[in-house]
Structure formats: structure tokens, C-alpha cells
Amino acid sequence: MKSKIPIDEDRILINEVKKGASLAQRRLYEKYYRLGMKICLRYSSDIESAKEVLNDGYVKVFRSINHFDTSRKFQPWFSKIITNTAIDCCRRKMGEILFVESNEPIEIEATVIEEMNANDLLHCIQELSDPYRLVFNLYEIEGFNHTEISRKLEITPSSSRSILSRAKKMLKQRINVFTKENKEHWLIAD
């Protein structure tokens, strides 16, 4: 007796998109919109910028969907295209990187991180300027090493390390400012 293998919804949608079905294209867009926005928000300074990047990414997805191998999972392929679109957008905006040097060590109280939620932390990351946010995301979130980052951004590995170090310092400062601004709110909520 043959075992029934469930038909993957993505494969059906993708095959329909390949045939030019606009309804399938819309359903695929809606299904992966949230994931795409999560990725784009990590690389963008605000929601509107993230939406622009996501739409650019979707254009790339739909232009190259005929090359997608439906025997593979769609989500990793989609995520890679959206991430690369966000990286390309940041790289175009980078221009000249300005470094802010600070010799003061910055400490964050352990309880501060406990009070923050993922959206609070995302907000602090979004406040970083494009080069710092980009390298921070590539290294800390995407898991690229400095050699890979240097190739992607056409900078030296030592520049990548330096930018990451400064990004972490700037992020610590932003977290401290954020917590000072929100401490009263947290005390009231308790």
C-alpha cells in the first residue's frame, strides 16, 4: 500500500505563481509577509523603510520564482533573497562610514535586559545608523564571520570588527537611554 505524502501548500502556490496566477501570488505574499517584515525591520531604521525593502525583495522573489526548485523548502530561499535585498539596500545607503570613538566603558545592569522585550531591543537596534546596524545584524543575528561580511560589504575584515565593536558600544548606550526613559513605566506596570 502506498503511503500518502501530504502535498506542501507552498509547492502548490509556487506552481500556480509560475503559471501566472495572481491570486496564488497574493497568497504567497501574505503567507510570508510577517517573516519578511521581521527580517527587514532588523536592517531598517523604521517601518516604512522596512516595507520598501520588503517590496523590493518580493519583486526579486517573483522575478526569479521560475528558477526555484520546488523539491526544496521555500522559506530558506525566500529568507535569503529578502536578507540580501536588505543588505544591498543598506550597502547603498552606507556611503562614508563615520566613526564615533568613546573611551568610556559602558555597562548595562543585568535587570535592564530582563525588563526589555524583543520589540524594545529591536527599537534600540533600529536606532543604530546603517553601517553599524548592518554589520551588527550580519554578525550577531545572521551568523556571518568577519571575512564573509567583508566580502559582502566590500570592506576589510578589520573594518568589520571595528564597526561591530562600535555598534555594540552604541547599542549599549541606546539601551541605557531607553531604560532610563522607560524605568518609571516599568515600575508602574509592576
N, C-alpha and C positions, 0 to 999 in steps of 0.2 A: 504494500500500500504506500502510495506517495504521501510524504508529509507536506502539509500546506505551509508555505512560507508567506508571512504577511507581506503585502505589497507596500513598499515605502511610499508614503504620501509625497515626499519630496520628489521622488523619481517620476511620479505621475505628473506633478506640477511642472517639473522641468521639461519633460517630454511635450507637454501642452504648450509651454512657453516657446520651445524650439519650433513648434508648428505655427507660432504666431498668435496664440490665444491670449488676448489682453486680460481676460478675467483671471486666467492662471497666473499671469504676470503680476496682477494686483494682489492675488492671494499670497504669492511667494514674497512679494514686497512686505505685505502686512505681517506675515509669519516671522520674518527676520528683522523687522524694523527695530524692535526693542534691543536685540543683540547688537545690531549695527549702531544704534544710538549710544549704547554703553561704551563701545569701542571709540566712537567719535568724540564723546564727551571727555574721555581721558586725554585726548590730543588737542581739544579746542578750549578756548577761553570762555565760551558761552554757548548757550543752546542754539542760537541762530547760526553760529559758525559750524557747530556740530551738524546741524541739519543740512547745511550747504555741502559739507564734506560727505555726509551720508548719501545725499542725492547724486553727487559726482561718482561715488562708489557704486551706487546702483546702476548708473549709466554704464560703467565698466563691466559690471556683472552681466547685465542684459546684452551688451555687445559681444561678450565672449562666451555666453552660455552654450552656444553650439559646440564649443570645444570642451565643455565639461563632460567628464566620463561618469555616466550615471551609475556605474558599478561602485563608485566611491561615495563617501558621505559628502553632502553638500555643505554643511555648516563650516568645516575647517577651510574649505575652498573660499566660501563667502567671507569668512573672518579675515583670511589672508588678503583678499582684494580690498576690503574695507580698511584694514590696518595700513596696507601700503598706500592707499589713497590718502589717508590721514597723514602719513609720514611725508608723502610728496607735497601735500598742502603746507605742512609746517616747514619743510625744507625751502619751499619757495618764499615763505614769509621770513625765514631766518635772516637773510641778508647779512649784515655785520653783527657779530655777537659782541655785546657789551658785557664786560665782567665787573661785578661789584665785589670788591675784596673786603673782608672783615676778619680781623684778627681775634675778635671776641669769641670764646666758645659759647655755644648756645645749648642750654639744657632744657629738656621738657620733663615736667613732672609726670610720673607714671600714671597718676589718676587722670591726667588730661586726656590721654588716649582712650581710657575707659569711658569717658563721658562723650566722646565723639562717636558719631555713626559714620557709615560709609559715605553718605552724602556730604557730611561736614568735611571729611578728608578729601573727597573729590573736589569740593569747592576750593579748598586750600591749594590743591594741585593745579586747578584751572587758573588760579591767580599767578602762577609762575609764567614768565614770558616764554614765548615759543621755543627757543633753543633749550632752555632748562627743562620745560615740560616734556619736550620731545625726547631728550636723552634720558630723563628720569623714567619715562614710560617704557622706552625701548629696553633699558637695563633692568629696572626693578619689576616691571609688570610683564613685559613680553619675554624677558629672559635672554635677550641678546647679550653677547660679550662685547667688550670694547673694540675688538678688531672688526666684528660684524657691523657694529654701529658706525665705525669709521668708514667702512666701505659704503654703507647706505647713505651716509650724510656727506661723504667726501671731505672728511676731516681726519686728523691723525688720531690714533688710539689715545695718546696722552691728552689731546684736547677733549676727547670723550670723557676720560677720567676726571679731568679738571672741571668740565661742565657739570658732571654728575655730582662731584663734591660740592660745588657751589649751589647746585639745585637742592641738595639735601639741607644745606645751611639755610637757604632761603625758605624752604618748606618748614623747617623748624621755627623760623621767625614767624611765618604766617600762622602756624598752628598756635604759637604763643599769643599772638594778637587775637586770633579767633577765639581762643579760650577766655582771654580777658574780657572780650566783648560779650561773651555768652555765659559767663560764670553766674551772674545774677539769675538768668533764665533757668539754668540747671538747678540752682538752689531752690527756686520757687517750685520747679517741677517735682522735686523730691518731697 
